[in-house]
Structure formats: structure tokens, C-alpha cells
Amino acid sequence: MGFIEQLRARWQASNSLVCVGLDPDPAKFPPMFAGRDDAIFEFCRDIVDATAEFACAFKPQIAYFAAFGAEDALRRLIAHIHDAHPGIPVILDAKRGDIGSTASMYAIEAFDRFGADAVTLNPYMGHDSAQPFLDRAGKGCVFLCHTSNPGAGDFQDLDFGGTPLYQHVAETIAADWNAHGNCALVVGATYPEELKAIRGIVGDMPLLIPGIGAQGGDVEATVRNGKSADGSGLMVNSSRGILYASNGGDYTIAAGWAAQTLRDEINRHR
């Protein structure tokens, strides 16, 4: 089963559009992890196990592992998700984008070394930089379209023949790059009108939505503007709000509660 099929099945099985972001920062871990050699893996594993019931996907951010030399912890974490929670897809948040020969190596890294089901990609170097990922027909290619950060509009909103550049990106990926039906887009919850425009362009293509919680995105506006015709179509990401819901011994209980609360809030607006 490919990434998109796996995601659609998970939407139904879990009744959830919550994507749990895994951005481990040891400085924010509960005190019990201090000095533990495998703290990053152990903390993330515990969060995964506590939130899996409420998750449609997990999204580990590679920088938070690589910064601490914990790439092996990332590999083992993705393997744990697949083994302990089969059916929940893993999106490696790496935002890759480079010339074709280098992109081929990045595709091997994401899909073969780490075992991810999908990877985030930057489309701005063009089709040849994405081709090695697109050719993996069963793997997901999640392209940046309109991101959640304050500077998103510096380039993404530029006029491109009467159409904002981000809309041209959405149109091109939906019409020309999605031959295998394995594409999705990243659209920030902090820009609900842009989200609405993108949904109108791409039909029922899945959208990964960062920006809820710490960045100030609104759940109701996100669901209203971003859901597909059947009330799904979204992977609404929360990282810090779930990971660090508590800094005490109840960190797993708090994380599970935060994921469930977000799921229920999303579902009220579907």
C-alpha cells in the first residue's frame, strides 16, 4: 500500500486528522532523561506510543536528530512506528531539493536508510530535482507550497503572470508532477485564505498543515478552508503542543491528552 492509500486508510481507521510532529529537544525533556545516552529515542518512542491512537501520521524533523548526532535514533524510531503501530505513515520532514544526482542520494537516505513513507521537499529547483522522489511511486512527496512562517510571502506571494507564485506551484504539482498520485502539499495554518485557494486548485490532494498551536494557526479556519469534500484531506501537525504538554513524570499522559484534544477539536469542525 502506497503512502496516499495508507494515509486515507488511517484517516478512516483513527477518525483523526492529527499529525504528531517529532521535534526532540533534550533541553525540554522531563528531568528523568538527563544523562541518558539514548534519551532522544526513548522520549520519542514514549510519545509515539502515547499518541498513536489519535494520530493519522507521524512527522519526525530530521534536524532535531542530526543536530545531536542521533540519526540512528531516528532510523530506530521510524522502525518502531512501523513495527508497533502498523498502518500509521511516517513523513520525514527534511525539505530536500537539489540537482538530480544529489536528489537521488537524498531519496535513498529518506526511503531506504531511514524507512520513511514520505518526505517533505522544496520544489523551487524544478522538476528534475524532484524526479528521483516522484519516481518512488509508493512513497509520498510532500512539497512546500505556502509555508507557515512569517516570511512565507517574501517569495511565495510574488506575482507570476497575474497569479501568486504559490498558486502556480500548486497548479504545476497537481497537474504535471503527480503522475503517480503520490504528491501532497505543505500549507501553513497561519494563512487560511491561501489555504482555501490551494484546496480549490488541487482538489482532494492531501495537505500537511503546520502552524497550529505555538505559531498561532486557528483550527476552525484551517478545517473550514482546507478540508476535502469528504471532510478529510488534512494532516494537521502539532509538535511542541503535544511533545511538551508536560515536563513531569506524566509527560506521556499529557501528550496523549493533547493529541486527543486536538483530534476532537478538529473533528468538531469537519
Secondary structure, 3 states (H helix, E strand, C coil): CCHHHHHHHHHHHHCCCEEEEECCCHHHCCHHHCCCCCHHHHHHHHHHHHHHHHCCEEEEEHHHHHCCCCHHHHHHHHHHHHHHCCCCCEEEEEEECCCHHHHHHHHHHHHHHCCCCEEEECHHHCHHHHHHHHCCCCCEEEEEEECCCHHHHHHHCCEECCEEHHHHHHHHHHHHHCCCCCEEEEECCCCHHHHHHHHHHHCCCCEEECCECCCCECHHHHHHHHCCCCCCCEEEEECHHHHCCCCCCCHHHHHHHHHHHHHHHHHHCC
